[in-house]
Amino acid sequence: MPDSAETPSRRSRTIVDQLARSEIYRDFKRAFQDATGLPLDLRAVGASDLPHRGGQNGSSFCALMAESDQGCSACLQLRQKAEEAAGLEPRTLECFAGLWDSAVPVRVGENLIAFLQTGQILLHKPTRQEFSGVARQLIQWGVETDLKRVEEAYFQTRVLTRPQYESILRLLSIFALHLATLSNQLVVREEMSESPQIARARVFINEHQEEDLTLSEVARAVSMSAFYFCKMFRQATGLTFTDYLARIRVEKVKSMLLNPHKRVSEAAFAAGFQSLSQFNRVFRKVAGEAPSMYRERIHRTEAA
């Protein structure tokens, strides 16, 4: 394995860092927070810090809970349970105090790399009786805090109706699909300097992806031996030529399947796949699901 090769977990963290710095994510986060009044974080799988801590629109009640070891532990356990339950769909869980948090998965192929996280809301107006139960739990845990401050913060918690919150989660699910596409593009196009020959190779592949393209053809097009091109291309992209071409073609298919009238087989052959069995195998590997399921899901999400 080349020295430049990354482990899957390290590559995932790199992609999540790039997504978090991307203009599309930063613009969406600002608009989402301004429009909904809710916090939003993009967190890598396995991140150990608490979501929304010190961020815009975070719950003051949750911030007070995070100041104690017991409250912090309860929040971390809730987040972990939400992440473990999330597969292709968002998962929402209720904490001991009745607040709801949600995790919307972001995937690259079969790999779950991150979550869009929001929440810290109540689905009904809080009552004095409910806060009495929260206070008893804190006393039982031995949490040393100013219960008057906690009570004030609790009753300032954002309240949404269930339909409102479900609509917000659908919005995040749609955006997660866009982030997944951007993630695949980041895998295909590493943000790093590369030789002019590799840059020309990328252009050549993009222009001829629908053909029965071989490594030798691309190498000849950029005046390199097949052996040397194979080595340099892997070092520059972190992918083999075959995997790179597969991702390019899958992204083309995903783009065409945005048209609900486009047949899967038609999109596959138009993108350069030579057989449906090869296409189904590659698409599932790259996108993490069958092409028919992918098309059904994106149009179901958009219609919801």
N, C-alpha and C positions, 0 to 999 in steps of 0.2 A: 504494500500500500504506500502511495507517495506521502512524503512528509506533510504535504499541504492538505491531506485528507482530514476531514472532521468527523467526529463521532456524531450519530444522529441527534443526540440531546444537545450537543454544542451547536450543531448546525441549526436546530430548532430555535435555540436561544438567540442566535445571531439573526435569524429571520424575524423573530418577534421584536428584537431591538430595532431593526430596520423599519418594520411596520409602525412601531410606536413613534419613530422620528419622521415618518412619511407625511407629506403635506395633506394627503387625503384623510388620514386618520386624525391629524391634529385639527383640521377644519371640521370634520364630522363631530369630534368630541366637543368642540366649542359650541357648535350649533345644537347638538343634542342636549348639552347641559343648560344652554340658554332657553331652549324650547320646553324642556320637561322639568327643569329644576332638580334633576337627579344627578348623582355622581356617575362617572363612567371611567373604567380602567381597562386597559389591555394587559393581561397578566400571563406570563409564560406558565406552562404546566409545571407544577411543583414549586412555584414561587412561595417563599416562606413568610413574606411580610403580609400584613393585613391590607386588604383592598380599601381604597378611598381614604386612607389615613392622611389627614392634613390636606386633602384635595377639595376642590370646589364642590359645593352642594352636599357634602358629607353630613350625616346626622350628628348633631351635638351630643345626643344621648349615646350613640355608638362610640364617639370620641371619648366620653367619660368612662365607658365600659373598658375601653382599650388601655386606660391608665392603670388598671388592676390586673394582676396575673390571672385571676380566675375569669374575669370578663374577657380578657385577651384570648385565653385558651378556649373559651366557649365560642368566640367568633371564628377562630382558626379552625376549630372542629366543624363548625357549620359550613365554612367555605370548602373544606376538604370533602365533606359529604356531598355538597352540590357539584363539585368537580368530578367526583367519582361516579355520580349518577348521570352526568351529561355524556351523551354519545353524539348522535346527529342532531338532537333537539335540545333546546334550553331546559334547564332544571331550576326550580325555585323551591327554597326551603324556608321554614319559619324558625326564628330563634326563640330562646326561652322567654323573651320579652314580647313576642308577638310580631316582631319586625320581619320583613321578607327580604331575602337576597336572592339574586339570580345569576347563573353562569350560562353564557351563550358560547358554544364551542366554535373554535376556528381550526380548520383542518387543512393539512397539506397532504393530499392523497389519503393513504390509510392512517397517517399520523396525526394525532391530536396535539397541536402545538401551543394553543393559547385559549384564553377565555375572554370574552367581553363581559365585564361584571358591572352590575348596577343593583339598585335596591335601597335598603335601609329605609323602607316605607311601611306604613300600616295600611291595611285594606278596609279599616273601619275606624271611626272616631274612638280614641281611647277613653276608658272609663276609670273612675277612682278605684273601683274594685280590682280592675286589671293591674293598676299600678301597685296596689297593696300586695298582690301576688309577686310582682317583680321585686318589690322591696324585701319581702320575706325571703326570696331566693338569694338576694345579695347578702342579707344578714346571715343566712345559713352558710353561705360560702365564706363568711368572715371578711367581706370586702369593706375596707375602711374608706368611706367616701361621704360626701355631704349629700344626704338623701334629699334635701330641699332642692339642691342644684340638679340632681338626677331627675326629680319629679318635674321640674320646670322644663328640662330638656326633653323628657319623655312626651310631654303634652305639646311640644313644638314639632314633633315628628311629622313629616309630610304624609298626608293621607290621600290615597287614590282609590277609585273604584276598581274592582277586579277587571272589568272590560278595558278601562284606561290602561292598566298595567299590562294586560295581555297585548294590547296594541303596541305599547312601547317595546315589548319583547319581540314582537313580529318585526318591528322596524330594525332592531338589532340583529335579528336573524338574516334579514336581507343584506344588511351591511356586512355581516360575517361572510356571506358568499362572495362579496366584492373583495374582502381581505384575503379570502382563500385564493382567489384568482391572482391577486397581487403577490401573494406568497409564492405561488408557482412561478410567476414571472421573475421574482427575485432569485429563485433557485436556478432558473434558466439563465438569467443575466446578472451575474455577480458584479457588485459595485467595486470593481478593482481595475487597476491598469492592466492592459494586455497588449500583446504585440500586434502590429498592423495586420499580420497574416491571420491571427485568430479573429480579429475584428472582421476581416474580409470573409473569413469562413462563416461567421455568424450570418452575415448578410446573404451569402450564397445559399446557406441552408434555408433561410427564411424565404428566399425567392424560388427555391426548388423543392420545398417540403412536400408538395403534392406528388412529386415524382418518386420512382423507386430508387431513392438516393442511397449511395454507398459511401463509406469512409474514404475509399480510394478515389472516388470521383471528386469529393470535396478537397482532398489533399492535393490532387493534380490542379484543381482550380486555383489554389493558393501557392502553387509551386513548392510543395513540400513532399517528402517521402511519407508514405502511409504510416510507417513506424514512428517517425519523429512527430508527425501531426497528431497521432493518437496520444503520445506522451504529453505534448504541449497543450493539447485541447483539454485533457483531463486536469492538468495542473491549473489551467486558467479558469475552468468552469466548475471543477469539483465533480463533474459528471463524465461518464463515458459518452462517446459520440452517439451510441444507440439510445441511451437514456435521455440525452439532450434532445435528439430528434423526436423521441416519443413525447416528451413534454411539450415541445413546439406544436406537434400535431394535436395533442389532446386539448391544448388551449384553443386551437383553431376550431375543433369540434364543439367545445363548450360555447364558444362565441356563436357558432351557427345554430346551436340548439336553443338559443334565446328566442329563435323563431319557432312558435309552437307548431307550425305546419311543416317543419323540416323533419324528414324521416332520419332516424339514427343511422341507418345503413348508408343513406345518401351523404350525410355529413362525414361519415367515416371514410368513404372512398374519395370524397372531395378533398379531405385533409391529407391524403397520401397513404392511408393504410391499405395493405394489399389483400387482406382477408378479414372477414368479420370475427373469426375466432381470435386472430391476432389483436384486432382492435379491442374486443371485449376484455381480453386479458390485460392489455396495456392500460386501457382506460381505468379499469378497476384498481390497478396498481398505483397509478398516478393520482386519480381522483378519490379513491377510497370507496367507491360504490359503482354499481353497474350504470352504464350510460342511460338506460331507460329510467332507472330510479332517480338519477341526477336531473333529467329533464322534468320528470313528474314533480320532483321536490321544488325546483326553482319556480315552476309555474304555479304550484300550489301556494308557495310562499307569497308570490306576487299578487295572486288573486285573493289572498286572505284579507 
